[in-house]
Structure formats: structure tokens, C-alpha cells
Amino acid sequence: MPKPNKTEHHKKAMLDALQKTLSNVTASCKKVGIGRTTYYDWLSNDPDFAKEVDNIKEMRLDYIEGKLMQGIDGGNMTAIIFALKTQGKHRGYVERQEITGQDNMPLKVNVEVVRKDE
């Protein structure tokens, strides 16, 4: 079995660090000893690396959702309101902003579409 080269070793170490830091790029780069530019170059040019990073980001999102649910279970009103505003829109849990003109009268807006090639 061929020995992984230095770059592959660093990529593996970076993925491990991203998992431990919940996708904190700066902290992970510092742990591995690489620059952020190198990380973003790998992300752009190595589809397998990018896929693994996406998987780690999904794990982070699962973790965050778990913390949100803990807050909801604990009666944290901010967590409850946030969950309803983001997941309960179809039931009317949404903030709406109404913009009016002078004397609270509706605004009349005219939109003109101009093509650049004309």
C-alpha cells in the first residue's frame, strides 16, 4: 500500500480538525499548520475533500439542531420562537413588515425594467 504524501496527510488532518472544531476553518488550519488559502484551494480543486467537508458541515448542523431542541425542551423561549419562525411559517409564525407612506397610506411603486442591450 503506497504511503500517503504530505498533502494527503495534511488533508486528512484538516478533516479531523474540522470535525473536532465543528467546522471552524481558522482554528482547524492553525491546528494542522496550514494557511486558509491552502484549505480553500483544496476545497475548490479536490471534489473528494469538498464532499468530506460538506459531510462535516452537515454533522455540525445536526449538532446545532440538537442544541436547539435541548433549548426548546428546557423551555427556552428564544429557542421556541426561533424554531416557530423558521419551521412554522406555514402556520403563520412569521414576522411581516408593512411599509407605508405618509399618513399610513399604501405606497404606490412603479417598476421600470430596462435591458442593458437596448
Secondary structure, 3 states (H helix, E strand, C coil): CCCCCHHHHHHHHHHHHHHHCCCCHHHHHHHHCCCHHHHHHHHHHCHHHHHHHHHHHHHHHHHHHHHHHHHHHCCCHHHHHHHHHHHCHHHCCCCCCCCECHHHCECCCCCCCCCCCC
